[in-house]
Amino acid sequence: MAEQAWIVAAPVNEAPYLLEWIAHYRSLGFAGAVLFTSGSEDGTDRMAARLAELGHVHHVPLDLKAGRDPLRYGLRDVLPVLEKLGADWALPVDVDEYLSVRTGAGDLQSFLTAVGQADAVSVCRKPFGSGWRRGLPEGSVREAYTLCAEEDDRGRMISRGIKTLFRPGKVSRLAPHRPYFDEGADKVAWVDAGGQAMPEKYFEGQWAAHDGFSHGFARLHYYAVPSPEAFILRRGVPEKKNHRKALLDDWGKLDVNGVEDTAMAADVARAAPVLEALRGDAALAEMEQAGRGWHEARMAEMLQDGKIAELCAEMTNATRAETKKAERKEKKKDTVRTAPRGGGGTYMPPPVRPVRFDVKAAAEGESRAVLHGGFHKTATTYIQKLLEDNEAWLGGQSVYVVPHQKLRKHVTFPSQLDAFRRLKISRRTKFSEKELQGFADAFFAEPLALRPKRMILSDENLPGLPGHCVTSGALYQYRKTFFQCFARRIPLPVTDAFFAVRNYADFFASSYVEYLRAATATTSGKMITPEEMRRNVLANLPSWQAVLGDFAEAFPETRVHVWRFEDFRALRDEVLGLFCGEGVDVRRLKDMEDAKPRPTASRRAVEELVLISEMEGAGAMSERAKAVQEQFPLNEENGKFDPWSAEERAHLNGLYERDWAAIRGDARLSVLDP
């Protein structure tokens, strides 16, 4: 008895396309489709019910609130359904995705025979463009749309999205692009569409094809953009400016009309008798036509809105470049912002606020500064919060804690804008030397007048941002110039500086999460993927010693203290004692009850955020980031985000240990050990 395979999908408002899609997969040799439906207005749910009566699908109606994704909810419950159906294989796909088999008879059995013994087989998408069509497609989608991306196009993440055919008995849970397994690579045979084993890292995450992924036996033809009107109807009418931009960005990624691919001609011919039989059912034929009528009416209604009509025209003509120029000119009129991460506009430091507590003046001599320079994800936030929560008590000990956010806004960020100017990297805001020195003078005027014995300066952004590390694969690529420009603005001697280092695998993984969190509604384009970060990091040789050496060069008279983040719990009081100076009993510093570290994002949350970035743009991702992280908190089910394979982590850990040994031997650095 031949093995049974089922499609799994959750169509919403897909009435004009549903019968062709069902006919395609039935003619390939699939036993049927498990369809979850909710929220359709065009009769898709009624068509699914009728198809179930005719034995082509197993229909599961869902009663979900508006905006909920029926596929997400369906995938949670589909494994028992597949078991009941006796499914040997299952493939979750969307109604705009058609499997194209490139071997043997071109059917499912030929594909499974070609890939050999397997528990899961991933197939990569291939985007097909609109061909500059408008309105609702006529005839067969597979026959009409033949212009597409080149076979080996890897410039777009959307071209590398995978969907996975799997054996349900091996799976613990499902995501739209791939399953998660109870066992690892030693027990599960997971291959690509050429029969090659998938890298072990995919068992922890990943949903896009890797560099060596083979399309030898199959490809998933992806018809997401039949026309501007159909695309907007599927994705939703954009309500905000950034939603409109995200829609245009996604259209640009998906509307690829570079080369011609007519491989579906044989599939169209094979499916024709099945499609004819489906349309021979009077009820189905009537519902399909009614669905087409709904789509045509809805498209006509949308085009009555001048903004939507303009958007559709922009998607299909050559005015987009001119529109982008106009948008850039318009952005120059944006209001001034007073926070470094505010997004958009030019920057100006906010007004300097007076000190809110008493600071005991030093008995004699000038004030001295100590500088805490980070790095990110090494307990810097804990130290900053602890010191700032105890600022009044420390003020009584003649120790003035400069609020790190104020230091960032008045000194660090303006200094970095100056650094970008020196590096000849364009930034919208440019300050003169006189303005930069004026900001620093105004900021430090009152603290200097208070004459504390010690002034604590802290900002983990001093060497740069997590995004600089993630996108370049280097440790703070602009750090040397950042250190130099910051040093020019400090008006008092810096006697000591403090840094914690962290093992590279965890540092870059945590930095990637911070990089995602740093996106704002005005962030354009897409975020780089974990896979891209991995390649960037592994192409470099990160060195904390080199970073610390650049700091020592910018602050040649400063003692540089270094410890490992992994040792901080054991070193806490010693580190704080060095911060606060002799005579300050750091045991009296009070931890506030709400001083809880912000949890990192889970593996599942990161996957969702990256997918939103790819499909809807970074701005849309930022708006949904909080909700996604709340939906998929860090727990056993959602997993910890770790982009590294075991071999890569071992390699990075080896680099870290060698680097730490070099730091210990560097005469410029004072190492703290437990």
Helices and strands as residue ranges (DSSP letters): E 5-9, H 15-28, E 32-37, H 44-53, E 57-61, H 70-85, E 89-92, E 97-101, H 108-115, E 120-127, H 141-144, E 147-148, G 157-160, E 162-166, G 168-170, E 171-174, E 179-181, E 190-191, G 200-203, E 218-222, H 228-235, H 241-254, E 259-260, H 265-279, H 282-303, H 306-316, H 320-331, E 368-372, H 380-389, H 391-395, E 399-401, H 404-407, I 408-412, H 413-422, H 433-450, E 454-458, H 466-472, H 479-487, E 494-501, H 504-517, H 530-538, H 544-554, E 559-564, G 565-567, H 568-580, G 586-588, H 603-616, H 618-631, H 646-664, E 669-671
